């Protein structure tokens, strides 16, 4: 290749490299911030905390006369004590008290088992509540992202 | 250096320099436009609002059942909201282009929402959860657990001077043809209706619904258990099995109010 051809080749190389880099940079700038921001709207921890508090509240007996609250999870069956309606929410709940087991999601036990079996892309949150007359285990299963699962 | 060599040297420097400047300008413009766009990224803003609103309603259910609550939401302006059971949609203009988030309800509460613009509050009063505009809370409405208890057809007794109240109750379906026992007694406690009940669970549930119905028509009422040992003649005759309650009516409470309360209960039971 002569000297003039070499310079033309170099110009072309600069043009191609810089134009490609520019194109990639602009695409990244337009797509990534929105994706990153949307990924931040994943309130799974807050969601799990609220549901855990709801389960505790529902297991607590309220006296009909004075509203006095006692921690008596053994009073009544779990299915009667936990009247939570999940509808299409992409999560599963399991509450265990001794041998008794309650599943609180739209697909109930099947959904819980299927979600638990998936090791990646699933968040499993377990808590244990020590009541005076019983120990209650609460397990919640969520997708890593509400947009990518279930 | 000859003329051709000089052109080659300039080309060596200028071409990449110009391309670099062009790239920097385009990238900088891209960054600035994106930063400007983020401030008005309504999809992101609406998603955040929907998640926030749904979690707020969700958290309302976590509070103990005997609490009446109002939670105000004024964090986001210029947004329209649609509340349906289990779902919050935040949008501007077209609901179908809005962002939504789900929440879990509780079968012991009825939920009502609808469409609201800007500021709203979620209320839990008794067994109702409502999303509405701002208004005062009815603090005295109790939460009543368990299945509803029917008082339709209950036997009605009246204390001294209570005949007109008995007639009113018979007029709204407490005719004595079904189960249950209801007495109407005079009370000297000004402004406060006392609902006296047996200590069994069914009577307490029925009494709670009566107190709740009084609170909804803005009449203060409380539920008090009966101890037959200390009561007067009518309450001594209260059956100890089945649903039994007595309403002690203070001066100033009209038969019409009592009719509204028990009429609403009868309606609720049959619905």
Interface residues (C-beta under 8 A of the other chain):
Chain A: X3 X7 X10 X11 X14 X15 X18 X21 X22 X25 X26 X29 X30 X33 X34 X37 X38 X41 X43 X46 X47 X50 X51 X53 X54 X56 X57 X60 X62 X64 X65 X67 X69 X83 X84 X85 X86 X87 X88 X89 X90
Chain B: X8 X11 X12 X15 X16 X19 X20 X22 X23 X26 X27 X30 X31 X34 X38 X41 X43 X44 X47 X48 X51 X55 X58 X59 X61 X62 X63 X64 X65 X66 X85 X86 X87 X102 X103 X104 X105 X106 X107 X108 X143 X144 X145 X204 X205 X208 X223 X224 X225
